[in-house]
Amino acid sequence: MRKTLLTILKYIFFLGLGVGIVYYILHKQDSTKLINAIKSVNLWLFVPIFIFGFFSHYFRALRWKLLLEPLHIHPSSINVTFAVLIGYIANLVIPRGGEVAKCTVLAKYEKMPANKMIGTIVAERAFDIICLVLITVVTFLLQASIIGSFVKEDIWVPLGQKLRANKIILVLVILVIAALIGITIALYRKHRETQLGHFLKGIGHGFSSIIHMKKRWEFIGFTGLIWLCYTMQIYLAFLSMPATHHLSMMAALAVLIFGSVAMIITPGGLGAYTLLVAQILLSYNIDEPAANAFGFVAWAGQTGIIIVLGIISLLFIHPYNNKKNVASAINRA
């Protein structure tokens, strides 16, 4: 009960933070200029943006399917795609709840163990973080002259001052991570046959699935396609606004990086996405109303894609599986 209450309070806090950021942006900004910038958007370009959005989720589903293969789990691509999309829409309601939701959905319709799948989600997220770090390094190296001042003045200097005042934090973090690893191993050995033991074993299966994966190059290829689709969505969004149509793919990568961080800060990136994206666009000499307008439009577009595809998945997953089960029964007969 206490854990549930803390989770609810944490969600309310970060949701309130997102709403507060939106309120701050709207009241700081000249509303007329902001509305005019939003009205300048070419909505027809949201058709290819929607297509790239769908394929980013579809490629993610195919990549997840590869992670499941070493665990002898072979679901249909359609069910995996439905599960991924349902997971995304669940994340809008309950932060991080989408991971559990998509495993639960796939386990229900494919009659497979959910605990093993959860491990693959952890492995997938860890791999995504590595990719984001690599993209960040490359982008910062190629765009240092443009975004370097923003990072130095608004992020690095305050962070550096904080770290100099709290050097012991780094050591403590390392010790805590080492302790958690040790505790996890001890818990698994002691509770191997319990529900907790099965859960920890499932996580271990997830990490081992990458190590033992036979289709590594396909996995890497799908990962590249996922990030390409993300970047193309932002680049096409640039083209949809007169104020940003001249920006390059490298600028799109910079926005992708800060937008990805924003998605972690508040539920669905509410407020935080617009704020961080607008700040980085200011470094590209985009005026503030257009920068904020782009942040709102890009966030609304991505969120809208998730909602539309998620609802479609919720509506069609049950009829699809009923039809598939009937066909299987006829074939067996």
N, C-alpha and C positions, 0 to 999 in steps of 0.2 A: 504493500500500500504506500509506504513512504517513498519507495523508488519510483512508483508511478506518479506520485505527487510532484517529486523533483523533476521528472521528465516533462510533465505538463507545465510546471513553472518555468523551466528552461526554454521550452518552446514558446511560451507566452512572452518571455523576455526578448528573445531574438526576433520574434514576429513584431513585437513592439518597436524594437530597434529599427527594423526594416521600414515600418510605417513612419517612424520618426524621421528617418533619412529622406523618405519621399516628401514629407511635410516640409522639411528643411529646404530641399531643392526647389519645391514649388513656390515657397514664400520668399526665397532668396532671389528667384529668377523673375524677369519681366515676363508675365504670363502671355502678353500679346506676341512677343518675339518667339516664345516657346511654342505656342499654338501654330503660328505661321510656319515655323520650321517643321513641325509635325505634318502640317497640311501639304508641305512640299514633297512628301514622300510619294514615289511612284509605286502604287500598290501592285501593279502587274508583276513587278520583280519579286513579289512574295510568292508567286507560283513556283519559280525555280528554287527559291529559298525553302519552301515547304518540301519540295522533292528531295533536296539535299538533306533536309532535316530527317525525313523518313529514312533515307538510305544510311544516315549516320547510325540510327537505331537498328536498322536491319543488319548492317555489318557488325554491330556490337553483338547482336543475337547470334550471328554465325560464328563470331569469335568465341562467345561463351559456349556454344555447342562443341567447339574443338576442345575446350577445357574439360568438358564432361566426358569426352570419349575415353580417356585413360581410366576413368572410373566405371567403365562399362555402362554408361548411361547414354542412350541414343534416342533422344526425343526428336519429333518432327521439327523442321525449320519454322513452320508456321506457328506451332505452339510456343517455341522459344521466342519468336518475335512478339507474339501476343503477351507473353509473360514479361518480357523486357519493357514493353510499352506500358503495361499495367503497373509495373514497378516504378516507372518514372512518374506516372500520375499519382501514385501513392506517396511518393517523396514530397509532392506539393502539399499534401495534407499532414503527413508525419515524416519529418526529416530523418533520413536513413532508414525509414520503414519500408522503402521500396525494395531493398535487398532481400528482406524477409518475405515481402509480398510476392516477388517474382519466383522465389524458390518454392513458396507454398502453392502458388498457382500451377507451376510446372509439375510439381510433385502430385498434385491432385489429378491433373488431366493425363499425365503420362504414367501414373502409378509407380512412382520412383521415390527413393528416400530423399527427403529434404535436407537432412543433416550433412550429407556429403556435398550437396550443391552449395551450401553456405560457405564451405571452405574455398570453393572456386571463386566466389564473389570477393572474398578477402584477397585472394591472389590476383584477381583481375584489377581491383582497386589499387593494389600495391604497384602493379605494372603500369597503370595509368599515371600514377604519381611520378614514376621514373620517367615516363614519356614527357610529362609536363615540365619536369626539371630540365630535360635535354632540350626541349623546344625553347624554354626560357633562356637557357645559356646561349643557344644559337641566335635567338632574336636579339638579345642584349648585345651580343658581339657585333651583329650586323647593323643594329640601330642605336648604338651607344651614343652617337652624337645628338640623337633626337630625344630619346627617352632617358638618357643618362642623368640629366639635370633633375628630372622629376623623381627618379629613384633616389638620387643622392640627397635632395633637399627634403622630400616628403616621407621617405621610407628609411633610407640607410642611416642618415645622421641621427634621427631619433632612436632608431634601433641600436645603433652603435653606442650611443650614450647610455642606453638602458643596459646593454650587455657589459659595458665597462663598470657600471655600478653594481652589477650582479653576476660576476664571472662564475661564481659558485653554482649558478643555476645549470650551466652546461654539464658540469660534473654530476650534479644531482639527477639530471635527466638521463644520462648514460647509466647511472647506478639503478635508477628506477626501471629502465628498460631491461637491464640485465636481471634484476630481481623478478620482474614479471615473467620473463622467459623461464627462469628457474622455478617459479611458483607454478607456472603452467605445466611444466614437465612433471613436477612432483604431484600435482593434482591428477594428471592423467594416469600416472602409475598407481596412485592410491584408489582412484575411482574408475578404473578402466571399463568395468561392466555396467556402470550406471549411465543415466541420461547425460550427465555432465561429461563423462568419459567418451560417450559416443559423439557428443558435440565437438569436443576437442579433437577427436580422431577425424571427424569430418573436415575440420579446418586443415589438419595435416594432409588429408587426401587432396585438398584443393591446391596446396603449394606443390605437392608431388606431381600433380597433373601437368604442370608446366615443365617440370624436370623430365618427365617421361613422355612428353608429347612427341608424337611421330611427325606431326604436321607443323613444325615450328615456323617454317617459312610462310605457310598460309596464315598462321596466327599473327606474324609480324606484318604480313600484307594487309590483313583486315584492320590491324591497328593503324597502319598508315592511311588507309581509306577512311577510317573513322575521323582522324584528325584533319584529313583533307576536307571532308564534308563540313566539319565544324568551321574551318577557315573559310571555305567557299560561302557559307551562310553569311558570315560577317562581311566578306568582300562584296557580295551581291547587295547586302544592306547598305554598304558604302555607296554603291552605284545608284541606289534608290533615292538618295538625297543629293541635291545640287551642292550643298556645302561640303560633302565628303566624297563625291564621286571621283575625285582625283587621287585619293589615297591608294596605296599599293597593297599587295598581298602581305608584305612584311608588316605594314601597319595593322592589317587584319590579325596577324599572329600576335602582335603586341596586345591588341584588344582581347583576343582569345585568352591570353595568359591572365590578364587582370580580371576578366569576366569569370574565368574558372575559379579564381580565388574568391570572388564575390559570392559565387554559388555556395561556398562553404560557410560563409559568415552568417547569412540570414536565410530563412526558409525560402527555397526557390530563387535565391538571389535578390529578393524584394528590396528595393532601395539601394542596397550595396552595389548591385550590378550597374545601375545607372550612375552612381557616384564615382566608382572607380573607372568605369569606361569613359565617362566625361572628363575625368582628370587626365587620363592618358591622351585623349584626343586634343586637349588644350596644348599638349606638347607638340602636336602636329599643326599648331596655329589655327585650329578650328575654334570659332568664337563660342562663348559659353552657352548661349541659347541653343545653337545647333548641336553642340556636344551633348548637352542634357537631353535634347530631343532624340538624338541618335540612341543614347542609352535607354531611354524609355521605349522607343520603337523596337530596338533589337531585343530587349528583354521581353516585351509583349509578344513579339513574333515567335521567339523560342518557346515561351510558356504556352502560347496558343497552339503551337504544333504538338506539344506534349499532351495538352488537354484533348485536342481533336483526335489524335491517334490513340490516346488512352481510352477515350470513350468508345471509339470504334472497336477496340480490342475487347473491352468489357462486354459489348453487345454481341460480338461475333464468336468469341472463344467457345461458348457453350454450344451454340448450334453447329459450329464446325466439328467439335468433338463428338457430338451426338451422331452427326452424319458419318463421321469416320468410323465410329463404333458399329453402326448399322452395316456399313460396307464390309467391315472386318468379319462380322457375324455371318453375313451372306457368303463371303468367300470361304469361311471355315465350313459352312454347310455344304 
